[in-house]
Amino acid sequence: MVAKLDTPLNTLMLGRIHVAMLLQASGHRTALRSLLRAEQERGPAFLCLINALTVLCSWGSDQKQLLAAMLLAVP
């Protein structure tokens, strides 16, 4: 069963990053790319926050690996 992972405009950016992390972790690459593309159209803040969170996460943590993999998936 696949959960519907909508990211409406009024969702907090951190919530949208969490959705992106869930998509990355579950292997939903097409949905992740669509989300990343939509966020890029909104502006650079989403990717800037992902970069900042990557720096703050401890080395080797699952969260850091997911965030870094998301940055690599940016079209």
N, C-alpha and C positions, 0 to 999 in steps of 0.2 A: 504494500500500500504506500503510495506517495502522498505526502502531505502537501497541501496547496501553500506555497510560500509567496504570498503577495507582499509587495513593498510599496504601499501607497505613499503619496507625497508627504502626508502629515506624519509619517513614521519617523522617529528620531534617527539620526544618522548612525548612532551606535547600534540601534536595532537593525538597521539595514546591513551593517557590517556583520552582525551576528548571523543574519539570514545568509549572507554571502559565505560565511564560514561553514554554515550547515550544508550549503550546496556543495562547497569544495570538499568537505569531509565525506559526503554521501556520493560523490562522483557525478553529480548532475552538471556536467561541464557546459552544456548548451544553455541551461538556465543561468548559470553563473556568468557566462560571457554576456548574455542579454542584460543581466543586472549591472555588470560592470560598464557596459556600453551606455546604459541609461544614466548611470551615475556620472560618467565622463561628460555627458551632455549637460548635466546640471552644473558642472564646474569642477574645479580641482580639489575641493575640500575633502571629498570622500577618500581619495587616494592619499592625501596629506595625512589624514587621520589614521589610515591603515599604516602608513610609514611610521608615524609616531608610536602607535601601539606595538609595532614590530620591535622598535627600539626598547620599549618598556618591558616587553616579555622576557622572561629568563631564557637563556641559551638552551636550546634543545627541547623546550616545552612544545607540547602539541599545538598550543595557540600560536606560537611564533612560527611554527612550520606551516600552519594553515594560512596565516597572514602572508608569509613570504610566497607561498604557492599562488595565492590570489594575485599578488603583484606581478608574478610571472605570467598569469593568465590574462592580463590587461591587453586588449586588442590594440 
